[in-house]
Amino acid sequence: MCANREDVDEANTLQALLRAATIQLGSAGVPPARVDAQLLVAHVMGISRSELQRLAVLGDTCLNATQQAQLAELVWQRSQRVPLQHLTGVAPFRRLQLRVGPGVFVPRPETELLAGWGIERLESAASRLATHVVDLCAGSGAIALALATEFPGAQVSAVEREPEALVWLRRNVADRRPSAGFRVEVVAADATAADTLAELNGTVDLVLSNPPYLSPDEEVTKEGLLDPPSALWADDTGLSVIEAVAARAAVLLRSDGWFGVEHGENQGDRVRALLHSDTWRHVETHLDLAGRDRFTTAQRL
């Protein structure tokens, strides 16, 4: 609360700082400016966004000088299009708060749909005594950790080759190791190499992947340009890594195991064509919340 309402500079109240931050971010073209302003203020105050909204309604909260200075710096950096998640150090993903920063791909809301589909597949086959899941191109571990958290008892292998991304992946796994039934193995290897997890060939129940799938002519946001290039760009068609990941998944999976891969909104037809009928069945492309092709799934013959 503000120490003395009669002596308060109204420009330093929570409501005023939120308004100023929203205007500054909006002027810089940050979408959505109001949400980012709220998240930055909440981060500075060390509270949740919902708690921030409650305090804003009450109208009797001020930030101290240190918090104001920190907020001003963060809002300026965000206006320069530094990713919000790099400023707060965390990214939400389903039920998780993942640690992220420079060197690792920031998980997107669209990928939550792929993880959710995978969890549904596991739940539909829950009678199996053992369940093994592989996340190829794991990055921060978003998919792997979501599955391990929401389907306790599954053995999850998270495969990532980039040293910078591995730092974040290991941190996120270490944060959750004490949880009951949580089993995630970090595998530092090329997700497409034939010898990666070769000991599991023909035994895996589910393989998911969010690989690089952009072609060089595709545009990304200013924030996206700060993601590691190895997590974004593939070949001229954007399909080279997807094709290699699908080939590796076909070897890892048991008969009737499932595969799901994220891809670009214009790649659904071509990804389905990659999943040949002599290896896969039930090939289907799923839409994101905006109605765009987002990931394709198939079952191993």
C-alpha positions in Angstrom: 0.0 0.0 0.0 1.1 3.6 -0.5 2.6 4.9 2.7 0.6 8.2 2.9 -2.0 8.8 0.3 -1.8 12.6 0.8 1.9 12.6 -0.1 1.8 10.1 -3.0 2.9 11.2 -6.5 0.0 9.8 -8.5 2.4 8.9 -11.3 4.0 6.3 -9.1 0.7 4.4 -8.3 0.2 0.9 -9.7 -2.6 2.1 -12.0 -0.5 5.0 -13.4 2.6 2.8 -14.0 0.5 0.2 -15.8 -1.0 2.8 -18.0 2.4 4.4 -18.8 4.0 1.0 -19.6 1.1 0.0 -21.8 1.3 3.2 -23.8 5.1 2.9 -24.2 4.9 -0.7 -25.3 2.0 -0.1 -27.6 3.9 2.8 -29.3 6.7 0.4 -29.9 4.3 -2.1 -31.6 4.5 -4.7 -28.9 1.5 -7.1 -29.0 -0.4 -7.3 -26.7 1.0 -4.2 -24.9 -1.4 -4.3 -21.9 -0.7 -8.0 -21.1 3.1 -7.5 -21.4 2.8 -4.4 -19.2 1.0 -6.4 -16.5 3.4 -9.3 -16.7 6.4 -6.9 -16.3 4.9 -5.1 -13.4 4.0 -8.4 -11.7 7.5 -9.6 -12.2 9.0 -6.5 -10.6 6.6 -6.9 -7.6 7.2 -10.6 -7.3 3.5 -11.5 -7.6 1.2 -13.3 -10.1 -0.7 -11.4 -12.8 -4.0 -12.3 -11.1 -2.8 -10.8 -7.9 -1.6 -7.7 -9.7 -5.0 -7.3 -11.3 -6.6 -7.5 -7.9 -4.4 -4.8 -6.5 -5.0 -2.6 -9.4 -8.7 -2.8 -8.8 -8.2 -1.9 -5.1 -6.3 1.2 -6.2 -4.1 1.7 -3.1 -0.8 0.2 -4.2 2.4 2.1 -5.1 5.8 0.9 -6.3 9.0 1.9 -4.4 11.8 3.7 -6.1 13.8 0.5 -6.7 10.8 -1.2 -8.3 10.1 1.9 -10.5 13.6 1.9 -11.8 13.6 -1.8 -12.5 10.3 -1.5 -14.3 11.4 1.4 -16.4 14.5 -0.6 -17.6 12.4 -3.7 -18.4 9.7 -1.7 -20.3 12.5 0.0 -22.3 14.0 -3.4 -23.2 10.7 -4.8 -24.1 10.0 -1.8 -26.3 13.2 -2.7 -28.1 11.6 -6.1 -28.7 13.7 -8.1 -26.3 11.4 -11.2 -25.7 9.3 -10.9 -22.6 10.4 -14.3 -21.5 14.0 -13.3 -21.6 13.2 -10.4 -19.3 11.2 -12.4 -16.8 13.3 -15.5 -17.1 10.3 -17.8 -17.4 7.8 -19.0 -20.0 4.4 -20.6 -19.3 3.7 -23.9 -20.9 0.5 -25.8 -19.9 0.9 -26.3 -16.2 4.5 -25.4 -16.1 6.7 -22.3 -15.7 9.9 -23.1 -17.6 13.2 -21.3 -17.3 14.3 -19.7 -20.6 16.8 -17.2 -21.8 19.2 -16.5 -24.7 20.3 -19.7 -26.4 17.0 -21.6 -26.2 13.8 -21.5 -28.2 11.0 -19.9 -26.3 8.1 -22.3 -26.2 4.9 -21.1 -28.0 1.3 -21.6 -27.0 0.7 -23.5 -30.2 3.1 -26.3 -29.1 0.8 -26.9 -26.1 -1.7 -28.5 -28.5 0.9 -31.0 -29.7 1.8 -31.9 -26.0 -1.9 -32.2 -25.2 -2.5 -34.6 -28.0 0.4 -36.7 -26.8 -0.9 -36.8 -23.3 -4.3 -37.9 -24.6 -2.6 -40.8 -26.5 -0.8 -41.9 -23.4 -4.0 -41.8 -21.3 -5.9 -43.8 -23.9 -3.2 -46.6 -23.6 -2.8 -46.3 -19.9 -3.2 -50.0 -19.4 0.4 -50.6 -20.6 2.7 -51.6 -17.8 5.5 -49.4 -19.1 5.4 -46.2 -21.2 8.4 -44.7 -22.9 8.2 -41.3 -24.6 10.8 -39.5 -26.7 11.0 -35.8 -27.3 13.2 -35.1 -30.3 14.7 -31.5 -30.5 13.6 -30.9 -26.9 14.9 -27.4 -26.5 13.8 -26.1 -23.1 12.1 -29.4 -22.4 8.6 -28.0 -22.7 7.0 -31.1 -24.4 9.0 -33.6 -22.4 8.3 -32.0 -19.1 4.6 -31.5 -19.8 4.2 -35.2 -20.6 6.3 -36.3 -17.5 4.3 -34.0 -15.3 0.8 -34.8 -16.5 1.4 -38.5 -17.1 3.5 -39.5 -14.0 5.4 -42.8 -14.3 6.2 -42.4 -18.0 9.9 -42.6 -18.8 10.7 -39.6 -21.0 13.9 -39.1 -23.0 14.5 -35.5 -24.0 17.0 -35.3 -26.9 18.8 -32.0 -27.7 22.2 -31.4 -29.3 22.8 -27.6 -28.9 25.0 -26.8 -25.9 23.2 -23.5 -25.0 19.8 -25.2 -25.1 21.0 -28.1 -23.0 21.8 -25.7 -20.2 18.2 -24.6 -20.0 16.9 -28.1 -20.5 18.9 -29.5 -17.6 17.9 -26.6 -15.4 14.2 -27.3 -16.1 14.5 -31.0 -15.5 16.5 -30.4 -12.2 13.7 -28.1 -11.0 11.2 -30.9 -11.0 13.2 -34.1 -10.1 11.8 -34.3 -6.6 8.3 -34.8 -8.0 6.7 -38.2 -7.5 6.6 -40.3 -10.6 8.7 -37.8 -12.6 11.3 -39.5 -14.9 13.0 -37.4 -17.5 16.4 -38.4 -19.0 18.4 -35.6 -20.8 20.1 -37.0 -23.9 22.8 -34.8 -25.4 22.7 -36.0 -29.0 21.6 -35.3 -32.6 17.9 -36.1 -32.7 18.2 -37.4 -36.3 21.3 -39.6 -35.9 20.8 -43.4 -36.2 22.7 -44.2 -33.1 20.7 -41.8 -30.8 18.7 -43.9 -28.4 19.4 -47.0 -30.6 18.9 -49.2 -27.6 15.2 -48.2 -27.6 14.6 -49.0 -31.3 11.2 -50.6 -31.7 10.1 -50.1 -28.1 8.9 -46.5 -27.8 5.2 -45.7 -27.3 5.2 -42.1 -28.4 7.6 -39.7 -30.2 6.9 -36.0 -30.3 9.0 -33.2 -31.9 8.9 -29.5 -32.5 11.9 -29.3 -34.9 13.2 -26.4 -37.0 10.9 -26.0 -40.0 11.3 -22.5 -41.4 12.6 -21.9 -44.9 15.0 -19.0 -45.5 12.4 -16.9 -47.2 9.9 -16.9 -44.2 9.6 -13.9 -42.0 9.7 -14.0 -38.2 8.9 -11.4 -35.6 11.7 -9.3 -34.1 11.4 -11.4 -30.9 11.7 -14.6 -33.0 15.0 -13.4 -34.5 16.5 -13.7 -31.0 15.7 -17.4 -30.8 18.7 -19.6 -31.8 18.8 -20.0 -35.6 19.3 -23.8 -35.2 15.9 -24.0 -33.6 14.2 -22.1 -36.5 15.7 -22.7 -39.9 15.7 -25.9 -42.0 16.4 -26.1 -45.8 14.8 -24.3 -48.7 11.5 -26.2 -48.2 11.6 -26.2 -44.4 11.1 -30.0 -44.4 14.6 -31.5 -44.1 14.6 -31.9 -40.3 11.0 -32.9 -40.2 11.7 -35.7 -42.7 14.8 -36.8 -40.7 12.9 -36.7 -37.4 10.0 -38.8 -38.9 12.5 -41.4 -40.2 14.1 -41.7 -36.7 10.7 -41.9 -35.1 9.7 -44.7 -37.4 12.7 -46.8 -36.1 12.2 -45.9 -32.4 8.5 -46.6 -32.2 7.0 -50.0 -31.5 4.3 -51.3 -33.8 1.1 -49.1 -33.3 3.2 -46.4 -31.5 2.3 -42.8 -32.2 4.3 -39.9 -33.7 3.5 -36.2 -33.7 5.4 -33.3 -35.2 4.9 -29.6 -35.3 5.3 -27.7 -38.6 4.4 -24.5 -40.4 0.9 -23.4 -41.4 1.6 -24.1 -45.1 3.3 -27.5 -44.6 0.5 -29.8 -43.7 0.0 -31.3 -47.2 3.8 -31.9 -47.6 4.3 -33.4 -44.1 1.4 -35.8 -44.7 3.1 -36.8 -48.0 6.3 -37.6 -46.1 4.5 -40.1 -43.9 4.3 -42.9 -46.4 1.6 -45.5 -46.3 4.1 -48.4 -46.0 5.2 -47.1 -42.6 2.4 -45.0 -41.2 -1.4 -45.1 -40.9 -4.0 -42.7 -39.5 -2.0 -39.7 -40.8 -3.8 -36.5 -39.8 -3.0 -32.8 -39.6 -4.4 -30.8 -36.7 -5.2 -27.1 -36.5 -4.1 -24.5 -34.0 -6.6 -22.1 -32.3 -6.4 -19.8 -35.2 -7.5 -22.5 -37.6 -4.1 -23.0 -39.2 -2.3 -26.3 -39.9 0.0 -26.8 -36.9 1.0 -30.4 -36.3 0.6 -33.8 -38.0 0.3 -37.1 -36.3 0.5 -40.7 -37.4 0.5 -44.3 -36.1 3.4 -46.7 -36.8 2.3 -49.8 -38.8 
